[in-house]
Amino acid sequence: MKKFEFLEHTADAYVAAYGTTVEEAFENAALAMFEVMTDTKTIKSELKETVEIAGEDKYGLLYAWLETLLLRFEVKGRLYCKFKVKIRKKPEGYTLKAEIFGERFDPEKHPSKVAVKAVTYHQMEIAKKDGGFSAKFILDI
């Protein structure tokens, strides 16, 4: 199964991420976002960090997940290439706890592709089909 693909869109990056579980689809969504920015094969798993977020529903959780990772890139200069996501359903919504692996951005090592300005809810879709999950979203570039 492919991890993700880029779909046709006139101005932004439209991504479809896949997984056998919703967690794996979220992991691949994060990988796809960083692939928009650089060649993720050049990122080493030198740093390990933990992320904990919450959302009212899976859409809010996907948005918060990607936005949190984008913010870490913008503020801390970190790129990530590996993700271990756990999602829990709670009475008030969903929580996500993840271990994320990566390294500091180095312009000499990590080729710049396209700058991601923001994650959007526009055309966001999370679906279960054919024994797996897909997460579609648009990144404002």
N, C-alpha and C positions, 0 to 999 in steps of 0.2 A: 504494500500500500504506500502511495506517495505521501509525504508529510504535508506538503502544501503546494498550491499553485497560484499564480497571479492571473486574475481574470481581467477581461477587457473593461477599461474605464477611460473616459476622455481626459481627465485631468489629475486624478489621484491614483493611489495604489489600492486596488481591490483584491483582497486576499481570501482564499478559501483554504482553511487548515483542516486536516483530517486526523482521526485517531480511532483506535478500537474502543477507547473510553473517552468520556468528555474531558477528563484530565489530560489525556494524551493530545486531544485536539487543542486544548489551551496551551500545552507545551509547544506544539508545532505552530500555533498562532504567534507565540513570542519569538520563536526562531525565525519565522517568516518576516516579522517586523524588523528584526536586526539584519536580515538578508536584504531588505530594502535599503538599509543604510550602508552596509559593507559586505564583504565576502566573509560569511560566518566561518568558513573553513580556516581563516587566519586567526580566529579567536581561540586562545587557550583557556582551559579550566583552572586557572591559577588561584582565583578567589572564590570562596564559598560564602554566600550570604543567605539570609532568611527573609522572606516576605510574607506578611499576613495582611489580608484585606477582607472586606465584607461587601456584599451587594444585596439589594432587595430581591433580585432575580438573577438568572444566569447571564442576561444581557448586561446588567449593571456590574456583575462580577467580571465578565470579559473586558468591559470598558476599563474598570478600575485596575485590573491586572496589567493590561497593556500600558495604560497611562502611568502606573507606578514604575514600570520598567523604563519607559521613555523619560520620566522625570529623573531617574537614577543616572541615565546617560547624560542628560542635560546638566544636572547639578554636580554629580560625582565623576563624570567622564568615564563611565563604565560601559563596556560591551559584554553581552552574555551569549553563550552558545549552548548551554545545557540547563534543563529545567526538570525538577521533580515536583509535580503538583498534586496536592490532595484537596479535594473539595468536599465540604460537608453541608448537608441541608439542616437548617436550624428553624425553629418556629418563626423567627424574624427575617429569614432570608437564607443566604448562603455565605459560607466562609471559605476562603482559599488560603492555604498555607503551602509555601513552596521553598525548596532549596534551589538557589540559582547559582550558576557557575560561570565565571568569565574572567576578564582582566581589564586593566585600564586602557582606554583608547590611546593608541599611538599612531599618529598620522603617517609615520614612516612604514609601519607594519600593516595597518588596516586601511585598505583603499576606500576612499569616500565615494559613495554612489549618490544617493538622493537623501536630502534632509527630511525627516519626518517632523512635521509641525505639531500634529495632534492626531489622536484617535477619535473617530466619530461613531455615532449610533446609526448614521445613515446606511440603509440597506443591511444592517446587522441581522444575522440569522444564525441560530444554533439549532441543528436538527439531528435527529437520530434516524438513520436509514441504512439498509443493506448491512446490518450487523456492525455498524460503526457510527461515528459522530462527525459532523462537519461544523465548523465555525467560520462564518463569512463576515467580513468587516472591511471598512474603508479607512485608509490612513490619509490624512491631509498632508500633501507634500508640497 
